[in-house]
Amino acid sequence: MPRMKVLNAVEQEAFESPPIFNSVQRKAYFDFPLALRQLASSLHAPTHRIGFLLSSAYFKATKKFFAPSDFCQRDIEYVAAQLSFSETRFDFADYGDRTRQRHQALILKFYGFRAFDHQMRHFLIEEIDRMVSSQLKPKLVLWRCVDALIREKIEVPSYFRLTELILSATNRRKQDLATAIERTLSQDTRTLLDALLVQQAPIDGTAPGKTTA
């Protein structure tokens, strides 16, 4: 299935990247509650502690999770300083998928959110179907999806997963309309429509739309 281009390249990159904090925002979002700090302190590897706290801050800001390779170096250094680590290099190889998934489950539970699983996907499909039926533009559908997910305390998935669902809903809507038209048109109406599409050649043999000199 071809991908739907809902956002332009700049907007898509911003959607898929961690937020860019200024100094005030960084101080606010990295002011971790004691419970999160205690969870982080239970992790042994420095990379795991940094990754856990960074993911927590980014999720608090966007209700999304991001790839470790996209973590901002300035944020890494800020959290490392909070943890009193002299080494600020973040070892991506030491922050594997299983570790991240465990951390994400802890973060979701802490903030009272649910993972975007099969059940939540079904919920979003119903929301998208209603919006597509109302003929909303795909870009507006995407942002309303984000709003609906946050309202229902559901993790916001990737741009690709959202656009995939929007494209599927759009194709279903087109097919439903085509089926409805096919079912309701009488044979006489179809004959009339077909006749409108047929271009009759002029008697003098010139091409349609042209006149002789």
C-alpha positions in Angstrom: 0.0 0.0 0.0 1.5 3.4 -1.0 2.2 5.8 1.8 0.0 8.9 2.2 1.8 12.2 2.4 -0.2 14.0 5.1 2.6 16.3 6.4 5.3 17.9 4.4 8.9 16.8 5.0 9.7 19.4 7.7 6.4 18.7 9.6 7.0 14.9 9.4 10.5 15.3 10.7 9.3 17.4 13.6 6.5 14.9 14.4 9.0 12.0 14.5 11.7 13.8 16.5 11.9 14.6 20.2 10.9 18.1 21.2 13.5 20.8 21.1 13.5 22.4 24.5 14.8 25.8 25.4 16.5 26.2 28.8 13.3 27.0 30.6 11.4 24.0 29.1 14.3 21.7 29.7 14.4 22.7 33.4 10.6 22.1 33.6 10.4 18.8 31.8 13.5 17.3 33.4 12.3 18.2 36.9 11.5 14.5 37.6 9.1 13.5 40.4 10.7 11.5 43.2 8.9 8.3 42.1 10.5 8.5 38.6 13.9 9.2 40.2 13.6 6.1 42.4 12.7 4.0 39.4 15.7 5.3 37.6 18.0 4.7 40.5 16.9 1.0 40.5 18.5 0.6 37.0 22.2 -0.3 37.1 23.6 0.8 33.8 24.2 4.5 33.4 22.9 4.4 29.8 19.6 2.8 31.1 19.1 5.5 33.7 19.7 8.3 31.2 17.5 6.6 28.6 14.7 6.0 31.0 14.6 9.6 32.2 15.0 11.0 28.7 12.1 8.9 27.5 10.0 10.0 30.5 10.6 13.7 29.8 9.9 13.3 26.1 6.7 11.3 26.8 5.5 13.9 29.3 5.9 16.6 26.6 4.5 14.7 23.6 2.9 11.5 24.8 5.2 9.6 22.3 8.3 7.6 22.5 11.4 8.2 20.2 14.3 6.2 18.9 17.5 6.5 21.1 19.4 7.7 18.1 17.2 10.8 18.0 17.9 11.8 21.6 19.2 15.3 21.8 22.8 15.5 23.0 22.1 18.6 25.1 19.3 16.7 26.9 21.6 13.7 27.4 24.2 16.0 29.0 21.6 17.7 31.2 20.3 14.4 32.6 23.8 12.9 33.0 24.7 16.0 35.1 21.5 15.5 37.2 22.6 11.9 37.8 26.2 13.1 38.7 27.7 11.1 35.8 31.0 12.5 34.5 30.6 10.5 31.2 27.9 12.1 29.0 28.3 9.8 26.0 25.1 7.8 25.4 25.7 4.2 24.3 22.9 3.4 21.9 24.0 -0.2 21.6 23.5 -0.7 25.3 19.9 0.6 25.1 18.3 -2.3 23.2 14.7 -2.9 22.2 13.7 -5.1 25.2 15.2 -2.6 27.7 13.3 0.3 26.0 10.1 -1.7 26.0 10.3 -2.4 29.7 11.1 1.3 30.3 8.2 2.4 28.2 5.8 0.2 30.1 6.9 1.7 33.3 6.5 5.2 31.9 3.0 4.5 30.6 1.9 3.2 33.9 3.4 6.1 35.8 1.5 8.7 33.6 -1.7 6.6 33.5 -1.5 5.9 29.8 -2.2 2.8 27.7 0.1 1.4 25.0 -1.1 1.8 21.4 -2.0 -1.9 21.0 -4.5 -3.8 18.9 -7.5 -2.7 21.0 -6.4 1.0 20.8 -5.8 0.6 17.1 -9.5 -0.5 16.7 -10.6 2.5 18.7 -8.6 4.9 16.4 -9.9 3.2 13.2 -13.5 4.0 14.3 -12.5 7.6 15.0 -10.8 8.0 11.6 -13.7 6.4 9.7 -16.0 9.0 11.2 -13.7 11.9 10.3 -13.1 10.6 6.7 -16.9 10.2 6.3 -17.2 13.9 7.2 -14.7 14.7 4.4 -12.1 16.2 6.6 -8.7 16.7 5.1 -6.0 14.1 5.9 -3.8 16.6 7.8 -6.7 17.6 10.0 -7.6 14.0 10.6 -4.1 13.2 11.7 -4.0 16.1 14.3 -7.5 15.2 15.5 -6.3 11.6 16.0 -3.4 12.9 18.2 -5.9 14.9 20.2 -8.3 11.9 20.6 -5.5 9.6 21.7 -4.2 12.1 24.3 -7.7 12.7 25.5 -8.2 9.0 26.0 -4.8 8.6 27.6 -3.4 6.4 24.8 0.2 6.5 23.6 0.6 8.4 20.3 2.1 6.0 17.6 4.5 6.9 14.8 3.6 9.0 11.8 3.8 6.0 9.5 1.2 4.0 11.6 -1.2 7.0 11.7 -1.0 7.7 8.0 -1.4 4.0 7.2 -4.7 4.0 9.1 -5.8 7.2 7.4 -5.0 5.9 4.0 -6.9 2.6 4.7 -9.9 4.5 5.9 -9.8 6.8 2.8 -9.7 3.8 0.5 -12.5 2.1 2.3 -14.6 5.3 1.9 -14.0 5.5 -1.8 -14.9 1.9 -2.2 -18.1 2.3 -0.3 -19.1 5.3 -2.4 -18.3 3.4 -5.6 -20.4 0.4 -4.4 -23.3 2.7 -3.5 -23.3 4.4 -6.8 -23.0 1.1 -8.7 -26.0 -0.3 -6.7 -28.3 2.7 -7.1 -27.8 3.6 -10.8 -30.5 2.2 -13.1 -29.6 0.8 -16.5 -31.2 3.8 -18.2 -29.1 6.2 -16.2 -25.9 4.3 -16.9 -26.7 4.4 -20.6 -27.2 8.2 -20.5 -23.9 8.6 -18.5 -22.0 6.5 -21.0 -23.4 8.5 -23.8 -22.1 11.7 -22.3 -18.6 10.3 -22.2 -18.6 9.3 -25.9 -17.2 12.0 -28.2 -18.8 12.0 -31.6 -16.5 12.8 -34.6 -17.8 15.7 -36.7 -19.2 15.0 -40.1 -16.4 16.9 -41.9 -13.8 14.6 -40.3 -12.1 17.3 -38.2 -10.9 16.5 -34.7 -13.4 17.3 -31.8 -13.1 20.8 -30.6 -11.4 22.0 -33.8 -12.8 24.0 -36.8 -11.7 24.0 -40.4 -9.7 27.0 -41.7 
